[in-house]
Amino acid sequence: MKNNLSSGGLVYSTDAGRMCPACRQPVAQCVCRQAAVPAGDGVARVSRETKGRGGKAVTLVKGLALDAAALTLLGKQLKASCGTGGTVKDGVIEIQGEHIERVMAALKAQGHTVKRAGG
């Protein structure tokens, strides 16, 4: 038996344009795709990882209870302060290279509680 969402529904309206099939709201006002703020204890955990990266080190920042836009902005600021590249994936900020101390200092300067995770 199919549910209502998979059997179709309004996809486009001449009044509002593209419609979200899940909440049936215009895409600009869609609330179902906005990810909720991840539940965290408010402590940013900074660690170093090389697994699955060809031996290259990456600095990871986990545990920040920020929404996607704020996390992306913070990732951009951290990349600029370290002078390297990086990305934000699944609520984790990845900074290329070994920059644990620099990232911890930048997060503390912004008022976050920071702990070093791992070795």
PyMOL commands that place a pseudoatom at each C-alpha (Angstrom):
pseudoatom trace, name=CA, resn=MET, resi=1, chain=A, elem=C, hetatm=0, pos=[0.000, 0.000, 0.000]
pseudoatom trace, name=CA, resn=LYS, resi=2, chain=A, elem=C, hetatm=0, pos=[1.420, 3.385, -0.996]
pseudoatom trace, name=CA, resn=ASN, resi=3, chain=A, elem=C, hetatm=0, pos=[1.342, 6.373, 1.295]
pseudoatom trace, name=CA, resn=ASN, resi=4, chain=A, elem=C, hetatm=0, pos=[0.130, 9.770, 0.117]
pseudoatom trace, name=CA, resn=LEU, resi=5, chain=A, elem=C, hetatm=0, pos=[3.640, 11.194, -0.321]
pseudoatom trace, name=CA, resn=SER, resi=6, chain=A, elem=C, hetatm=0, pos=[4.853, 8.515, -2.724]
pseudoatom trace, name=CA, resn=SER, resi=7, chain=A, elem=C, hetatm=0, pos=[1.655, 8.406, -4.775]
pseudoatom trace, name=CA, resn=GLY, resi=8, chain=A, elem=C, hetatm=0, pos=[2.107, 11.930, -6.012]
pseudoatom trace, name=CA, resn=GLY, resi=9, chain=A, elem=C, hetatm=0, pos=[0.704, 15.250, -5.055]
pseudoatom trace, name=CA, resn=LEU, resi=10, chain=A, elem=C, hetatm=0, pos=[1.018, 18.851, -6.001]
pseudoatom trace, name=CA, resn=VAL, resi=11, chain=A, elem=C, hetatm=0, pos=[4.484, 19.530, -7.418]
pseudoatom trace, name=CA, resn=TYR, resi=12, chain=A, elem=C, hetatm=0, pos=[4.000, 22.897, -9.079]
pseudoatom trace, name=CA, resn=SER, resi=13, chain=A, elem=C, hetatm=0, pos=[1.501, 25.683, -8.590]
pseudoatom trace, name=CA, resn=THR, resi=14, chain=A, elem=C, hetatm=0, pos=[1.078, 28.649, -10.898]
pseudoatom trace, name=CA, resn=ASP, resi=15, chain=A, elem=C, hetatm=0, pos=[0.593, 30.844, -7.831]
pseudoatom trace, name=CA, resn=ALA, resi=16, chain=A, elem=C, hetatm=0, pos=[3.598, 29.777, -5.741]
pseudoatom trace, name=CA, resn=GLY, resi=17, chain=A, elem=C, hetatm=0, pos=[5.883, 27.877, -8.123]
pseudoatom trace, name=CA, resn=ARG, resi=18, chain=A, elem=C, hetatm=0, pos=[7.551, 24.622, -7.021]
pseudoatom trace, name=CA, resn=MET, resi=19, chain=A, elem=C, hetatm=0, pos=[5.903, 22.882, -4.089]
pseudoatom trace, name=CA, resn=CYS, resi=20, chain=A, elem=C, hetatm=0, pos=[7.466, 20.547, -1.529]
pseudoatom trace, name=CA, resn=PRO, resi=21, chain=A, elem=C, hetatm=0, pos=[5.833, 17.107, -1.871]
pseudoatom trace, name=CA, resn=ALA, resi=22, chain=A, elem=C, hetatm=0, pos=[6.244, 16.340, 1.837]
pseudoatom trace, name=CA, resn=CYS, resi=23, chain=A, elem=C, hetatm=0, pos=[4.710, 19.408, 3.507]
pseudoatom trace, name=CA, resn=ARG, resi=24, chain=A, elem=C, hetatm=0, pos=[2.854, 20.753, 0.441]
pseudoatom trace, name=CA, resn=GLN, resi=25, chain=A, elem=C, hetatm=0, pos=[4.237, 24.257, 1.015]
pseudoatom trace, name=CA, resn=PRO, resi=26, chain=A, elem=C, hetatm=0, pos=[6.092, 26.404, -1.522]
pseudoatom trace, name=CA, resn=VAL, resi=27, chain=A, elem=C, hetatm=0, pos=[9.775, 25.404, -1.604]
pseudoatom trace, name=CA, resn=ALA, resi=28, chain=A, elem=C, hetatm=0, pos=[10.814, 28.807, -0.231]
pseudoatom trace, name=CA, resn=GLN, resi=29, chain=A, elem=C, hetatm=0, pos=[8.628, 28.249, 2.859]
pseudoatom trace, name=CA, resn=CYS, resi=30, chain=A, elem=C, hetatm=0, pos=[9.270, 24.516, 3.251]
pseudoatom trace, name=CA, resn=VAL, resi=31, chain=A, elem=C, hetatm=0, pos=[9.867, 23.519, 6.872]
pseudoatom trace, name=CA, resn=CYS, resi=32, chain=A, elem=C, hetatm=0, pos=[10.397, 19.787, 6.458]
pseudoatom trace, name=CA, resn=ARG, resi=33, chain=A, elem=C, hetatm=0, pos=[13.839, 20.082, 4.825]
pseudoatom trace, name=CA, resn=GLN, resi=34, chain=A, elem=C, hetatm=0, pos=[15.281, 22.338, 7.499]
pseudoatom trace, name=CA, resn=ALA, resi=35, chain=A, elem=C, hetatm=0, pos=[17.419, 20.123, 9.665]
pseudoatom trace, name=CA, resn=ALA, resi=36, chain=A, elem=C, hetatm=0, pos=[16.914, 20.486, 13.351]
pseudoatom trace, name=CA, resn=VAL, resi=37, chain=A, elem=C, hetatm=0, pos=[19.789, 21.754, 15.453]
pseudoatom trace, name=CA, resn=PRO, resi=38, chain=A, elem=C, hetatm=0, pos=[21.761, 18.669, 16.485]
pseudoatom trace, name=CA, resn=ALA, resi=39, chain=A, elem=C, hetatm=0, pos=[21.479, 17.809, 20.137]
pseudoatom trace, name=CA, resn=GLY, resi=40, chain=A, elem=C, hetatm=0, pos=[24.837, 18.238, 21.772]
pseudoatom trace, name=CA, resn=ASP, resi=41, chain=A, elem=C, hetatm=0, pos=[26.256, 19.003, 25.165]
pseudoatom trace, name=CA, resn=GLY, resi=42, chain=A, elem=C, hetatm=0, pos=[27.697, 22.307, 23.940]
pseudoatom trace, name=CA, resn=VAL, resi=43, chain=A, elem=C, hetatm=0, pos=[31.302, 21.121, 24.077]
pseudoatom trace, name=CA, resn=ALA, resi=44, chain=A, elem=C, hetatm=0, pos=[33.304, 21.333, 20.860]
pseudoatom trace, name=CA, resn=ARG, resi=45, chain=A, elem=C, hetatm=0, pos=[35.566, 18.311, 20.546]
pseudoatom trace, name=CA, resn=VAL, resi=46, chain=A, elem=C, hetatm=0, pos=[38.644, 18.844, 18.384]
pseudoatom trace, name=CA, resn=SER, resi=47, chain=A, elem=C, hetatm=0, pos=[40.525, 15.793, 17.134]
pseudoatom trace, name=CA, resn=ARG, resi=48, chain=A, elem=C, hetatm=0, pos=[42.965, 14.669, 14.446]
pseudoatom trace, name=CA, resn=GLU, resi=49, chain=A, elem=C, hetatm=0, pos=[42.218, 11.856, 12.036]
pseudoatom trace, name=CA, resn=THR, resi=50, chain=A, elem=C, hetatm=0, pos=[44.100, 10.152, 9.204]
pseudoatom trace, name=CA, resn=LYS, resi=51, chain=A, elem=C, hetatm=0, pos=[41.910, 7.096, 8.666]
pseudoatom trace, name=CA, resn=GLY, resi=52, chain=A, elem=C, hetatm=0, pos=[40.712, 6.732, 5.076]
pseudoatom trace, name=CA, resn=ARG, resi=53, chain=A, elem=C, hetatm=0, pos=[42.583, 9.807, 3.864]
pseudoatom trace, name=CA, resn=GLY, resi=54, chain=A, elem=C, hetatm=0, pos=[45.740, 8.311, 2.420]
pseudoatom trace, name=CA, resn=GLY, resi=55, chain=A, elem=C, hetatm=0, pos=[47.790, 9.140, 5.521]
pseudoatom trace, name=CA, resn=LYS, resi=56, chain=A, elem=C, hetatm=0, pos=[46.995, 12.848, 5.367]
pseudoatom trace, name=CA, resn=ALA, resi=57, chain=A, elem=C, hetatm=0, pos=[45.944, 14.445, 8.651]
pseudoatom trace, name=CA, resn=VAL, resi=58, chain=A, elem=C, hetatm=0, pos=[42.627, 16.254, 9.052]
pseudoatom trace, name=CA, resn=THR, resi=59, chain=A, elem=C, hetatm=0, pos=[41.481, 18.255, 12.081]
pseudoatom trace, name=CA, resn=LEU, resi=60, chain=A, elem=C, hetatm=0, pos=[37.864, 17.496, 13.036]
pseudoatom trace, name=CA, resn=VAL, resi=61, chain=A, elem=C, hetatm=0, pos=[35.505, 19.647, 15.107]
pseudoatom trace, name=CA, resn=LYS, resi=62, chain=A, elem=C, hetatm=0, pos=[32.473, 17.768, 16.464]
pseudoatom trace, name=CA, resn=GLY, resi=63, chain=A, elem=C, hetatm=0, pos=[29.758, 18.392, 19.012]
pseudoatom trace, name=CA, resn=LEU, resi=64, chain=A, elem=C, hetatm=0, pos=[28.788, 21.972, 18.199]
pseudoatom trace, name=CA, resn=ALA, resi=65, chain=A, elem=C, hetatm=0, pos=[25.054, 22.554, 18.599]
pseudoatom trace, name=CA, resn=LEU, resi=66, chain=A, elem=C, hetatm=0, pos=[24.732, 24.930, 15.637]
pseudoatom trace, name=CA, resn=ASP, resi=67, chain=A, elem=C, hetatm=0, pos=[22.404, 24.887, 12.663]
pseudoatom trace, name=CA, resn=ALA, resi=68, chain=A, elem=C, hetatm=0, pos=[23.766, 24.162, 9.190]
pseudoatom trace, name=CA, resn=ALA, resi=69, chain=A, elem=C, hetatm=0, pos=[24.228, 27.801, 8.164]
pseudoatom trace, name=CA, resn=ALA, resi=70, chain=A, elem=C, hetatm=0, pos=[26.070, 28.765, 11.368]
pseudoatom trace, name=CA, resn=LEU, resi=71, chain=A, elem=C, hetatm=0, pos=[28.230, 25.648, 11.146]
pseudoatom trace, name=CA, resn=THR, resi=72, chain=A, elem=C, hetatm=0, pos=[29.175, 26.487, 7.550]
pseudoatom trace, name=CA, resn=LEU, resi=73, chain=A, elem=C, hetatm=0, pos=[30.074, 30.042, 8.549]
pseudoatom trace, name=CA, resn=LEU, resi=74, chain=A, elem=C, hetatm=0, pos=[32.182, 28.815, 11.485]
pseudoatom trace, name=CA, resn=GLY, resi=75, chain=A, elem=C, hetatm=0, pos=[33.918, 26.321, 9.182]
pseudoatom trace, name=CA, resn=LYS, resi=76, chain=A, elem=C, hetatm=0, pos=[34.750, 29.129, 6.775]
pseudoatom trace, name=CA, resn=GLN, resi=77, chain=A, elem=C, hetatm=0, pos=[36.210, 31.224, 9.610]
pseudoatom trace, name=CA, resn=LEU, resi=78, chain=A, elem=C, hetatm=0, pos=[38.303, 28.312, 10.896]
pseudoatom trace, name=CA, resn=LYS, resi=79, chain=A, elem=C, hetatm=0, pos=[39.634, 27.540, 7.420]
pseudoatom trace, name=CA, resn=ALA, resi=80, chain=A, elem=C, hetatm=0, pos=[40.636, 31.185, 6.984]
pseudoatom trace, name=CA, resn=SER, resi=81, chain=A, elem=C, hetatm=0, pos=[42.366, 31.316, 10.369]
pseudoatom trace, name=CA, resn=CYS, resi=82, chain=A, elem=C, hetatm=0, pos=[44.347, 28.160, 9.552]
pseudoatom trace, name=CA, resn=GLY, resi=83, chain=A, elem=C, hetatm=0, pos=[45.045, 29.159, 5.955]
pseudoatom trace, name=CA, resn=THR, resi=84, chain=A, elem=C, hetatm=0, pos=[43.890, 25.802, 4.594]
pseudoatom trace, name=CA, resn=GLY, resi=85, chain=A, elem=C, hetatm=0, pos=[40.924, 24.180, 2.964]
pseudoatom trace, name=CA, resn=GLY, resi=86, chain=A, elem=C, hetatm=0, pos=[38.256, 22.032, 4.477]
pseudoatom trace, name=CA, resn=THR, resi=87, chain=A, elem=C, hetatm=0, pos=[34.563, 21.215, 4.491]
pseudoatom trace, name=CA, resn=VAL, resi=88, chain=A, elem=C, hetatm=0, pos=[31.497, 20.749, 6.650]
pseudoatom trace, name=CA, resn=LYS, resi=89, chain=A, elem=C, hetatm=0, pos=[29.908, 17.295, 6.434]
pseudoatom trace, name=CA, resn=ASP, resi=90, chain=A, elem=C, hetatm=0, pos=[27.135, 15.848, 8.614]
pseudoatom trace, name=CA, resn=GLY, resi=91, chain=A, elem=C, hetatm=0, pos=[27.611, 18.390, 11.388]
pseudoatom trace, name=CA, resn=VAL, resi=92, chain=A, elem=C, hetatm=0, pos=[31.405, 17.901, 11.490]
pseudoatom trace, name=CA, resn=ILE, resi=93, chain=A, elem=C, hetatm=0, pos=[33.880, 20.575, 10.440]
pseudoatom trace, name=CA, resn=GLU, resi=94, chain=A, elem=C, hetatm=0, pos=[36.927, 19.126, 8.661]
pseudoatom trace, name=CA, resn=ILE, resi=95, chain=A, elem=C, hetatm=0, pos=[40.052, 21.290, 8.365]
pseudoatom trace, name=CA, resn=GLN, resi=96, chain=A, elem=C, hetatm=0, pos=[42.871, 20.002, 6.157]
pseudoatom trace, name=CA, resn=GLY, resi=97, chain=A, elem=C, hetatm=0, pos=[46.114, 19.466, 8.037]
pseudoatom trace, name=CA, resn=GLU, resi=98, chain=A, elem=C, hetatm=0, pos=[47.125, 19.299, 11.682]
pseudoatom trace, name=CA, resn=HIS, resi=99, chain=A, elem=C, hetatm=0, pos=[45.785, 22.518, 13.217]
pseudoatom trace, name=CA, resn=ILE, resi=100, chain=A, elem=C, hetatm=0, pos=[44.401, 21.351, 16.562]
pseudoatom trace, name=CA, resn=GLU, resi=101, chain=A, elem=C, hetatm=0, pos=[45.932, 24.089, 18.707]
pseudoatom trace, name=CA, resn=ARG, resi=102, chain=A, elem=C, hetatm=0, pos=[45.038, 26.867, 16.260]
pseudoatom trace, name=CA, resn=VAL, resi=103, chain=A, elem=C, hetatm=0, pos=[41.437, 25.634, 15.917]
pseudoatom trace, name=CA, resn=MET, resi=104, chain=A, elem=C, hetatm=0, pos=[41.048, 25.292, 19.693]
pseudoatom trace, name=CA, resn=ALA, resi=105, chain=A, elem=C, hetatm=0, pos=[42.331, 28.845, 20.210]
pseudoatom trace, name=CA, resn=ALA, resi=106, chain=A, elem=C, hetatm=0, pos=[39.959, 30.223, 17.563]
pseudoatom trace, name=CA, resn=LEU, resi=107, chain=A, elem=C, hetatm=0, pos=[36.962, 28.428, 19.084]
pseudoatom trace, name=CA, resn=LYS, resi=108, chain=A, elem=C, hetatm=0, pos=[37.832, 29.610, 22.604]
pseudoatom trace, name=CA, resn=ALA, resi=109, chain=A, elem=C, hetatm=0, pos=[38.143, 33.183, 21.301]
pseudoatom trace, name=CA, resn=GLN, resi=110, chain=A, elem=C, hetatm=0, pos=[34.573, 32.909, 19.995]
pseudoatom trace, name=CA, resn=GLY, resi=111, chain=A, elem=C, hetatm=0, pos=[33.322, 31.740, 23.386]
pseudoatom trace, name=CA, resn=HIS, resi=112, chain=A, elem=C, hetatm=0, pos=[32.895, 28.012, 22.751]
pseudoatom trace, name=CA, resn=THR, resi=113, chain=A, elem=C, hetatm=0, pos=[33.790, 25.378, 25.349]
pseudoatom trace, name=CA, resn=VAL, resi=114, chain=A, elem=C, hetatm=0, pos=[36.537, 23.274, 23.757]
pseudoatom trace, name=CA, resn=LYS, resi=115, chain=A, elem=C, hetatm=0, pos=[38.029, 19.877, 24.592]
pseudoatom trace, name=CA, resn=ARG, resi=116, chain=A, elem=C, hetatm=0, pos=[40.749, 17.970, 22.806]
pseudoatom trace, name=CA, resn=ALA, resi=117, chain=A, elem=C, hetatm=0, pos=[39.480, 14.534, 21.798]
pseudoatom trace, name=CA, resn=GLY, resi=118, chain=A, elem=C, hetatm=0, pos=[41.630, 11.548, 20.917]
pseudoatom trace, name=CA, resn=GLY, resi=119, chain=A, elem=C, hetatm=0, pos=[45.349, 11.281, 21.564]
for i in range(1, 119): cmd.bond("trace and resi %d" % i, "trace and resi %d" % (i + 1))
show_as sticks, trace
zoom trace
